[in-house]
Amino acid sequence: MAKPPPPPTTTLVWLRQDFRLADNPALTAAVARGGAVLAVYVVDDVTPGAFAMGGASRWWLHHTLAAFAASLAKLGGALILRRGNPCDIIPALAAETGADQVHANALHEPWFRANDRAIASTLQNAGRRLVRHRAATLFDPEAIRTKTGTVYGIYTPFARACLAGPAPRPPLPVPARVPAPAALPPSVALADLALLPKTPDWAGGLRDAWAPGEATAHALLRHFVQTAITGYETQRNLPAQPGTSRLSPHLHWGEISPHSVWHAAASIPGEGARVYRSEILWREFAQYLLWHHPHMPTAPLRAEFENLPWRHDDAGLRAWQRGQTGIPIVDAGMRELWQTGWMHNRVRMIVASFLVKHLLIDWRAGAAWFWDTLVDADLGANSASWQWVAGTGIDAQPFFRVFNPVSQSAKFDPTGEYIETYVPELAALPEKYIHAPWENPPMLQAQTGTAIGMIYPPPMINLADGRTRALDIWRATVKTRAATPP
């Protein structure tokens, strides 16, 4: 009887946004082959182009790399760090280590897909192979189609189609051991990757708010399922309350898989868990749209809005970025973002609507700021959400629907607790005026030390006038589109 072939000497696991041991299909498959396994991460500041990592993402990456390396070492594994173009580094490292296969979890960002194609070709020419695994989404984006075989453009039927098919697979266990090669290739030191901010160190708020890593992600999930998922359907809209899972950055960086989150939520009965799963499916839909519409981050999905007459307003954009618009709920959200690298989802919609509708500033300017400042700067979710608010996407809030930030604030932060946290100069205001402090009588402003224009700016735009202007622009755009011959 012929002897079985010897196990491979080394298998590379190319990490991108999958810093976890549990339910990591690429890692599990590499270990299952036998032989040594070597994990590698490449800092690539070139091929993403305009979507190179922002400052908050780089801060998170530093800490999640440290956490993952420590966890991997406990299982006997090793993580190699490199900087440069993965299209050069990954094939060269495979040759250097004698690896015949490179395993990676597939991602939907256009540059990752382009790199995968190039690297697969280079490896194949050298007698090696790139093996990709679906890990970032619950469902195969090519398998979810309408009855006529087209791509879904509206969330609700997309979600219905997902739920009608086979349930997402259960999460994979942590490997018992990840054997590293006897001799390791050179690695760049984590500190030398220069991912952390230098002087001034603006990351203090991020350090206070977050602890990147797989262990934290699973602890957050357990806490959420045990304490907050019941009632999530209402609590998720209240920014002053701890009603959300805060798992978005951990999901983005792959410190926890969507399968782990889905099955944990599916084990809980009730409306809260059902609504939470619908939010996971919205994330899935955003990735699905990015897969089928790779231009989504830079161009409207609805062609009629390609030529919307956006205003060029550097001062207005800067005031919005700094949380100095004079609209308390907007400023609270923008300051929360700057301080913590995160913003409550309800407030994200409010601040985005204000920028796009009231100020008529291009949604891409807002998306770019979020990309730089969010610790969960996910290309699919960020792009789809901004297009939804701007009314330029496929499944979008119509452009003529304009959020009123004052009524949103009064409804979802009724006591002003969220505003007081991030706009403390308004804390002395009576509750009835905190959502619209310009309505506070001058005498009361003086008594409470909340004089508008001195300690807090006046509104940069009359909200009614801004709404009217947005509607006029929309009507003109629709009229022009209708008058254009096909």
Salt bridges, closest charged atoms under 4 A:
ASP23 OD1 - ARG169 NH1 2.63
ASP23 OD2 - HIS259 ND1 3.80
ASP45 OD1 - ARG58 NH1 2.95
ASP45 OD2 - ARG83 NH1 3.03
GLU96 OE1 - ARG82 NH2 3.77
ASP100 OD2 - ARG33 NH2 3.01
ASP116 OD1 - ARG16 NH1 3.02
ASP116 OD2 - ARG132 NH1 2.77
GLU142 OE1 - ARG145 NH2 2.60
ASP201 OD2 - ARG207 NH1 3.08
GLU214 OE2 - HIS218 NE2 3.96
GLU255 OE1 - HIS250 ND1 2.54
GLU271 OE2 - ARG274 NH2 2.59
GLU279 OE2 - ARG236 NH1 2.81
GLU304 OE2 - ARG302 NH2 2.97
ASP313 OD2 - ARG311 NH2 3.22
ASP314 OD2 - HIS312 NE2 3.45
ASP362 OD1 - ARG364 NE 3.00
ASP376 OD2 - ARG348 NH2 2.90
ASP378 OD2 - HIS252 ND1 3.04
GLU425 OE2 - ARG335 NH2 3.06
ASP472 OD1 - ARG475 NH1 3.37
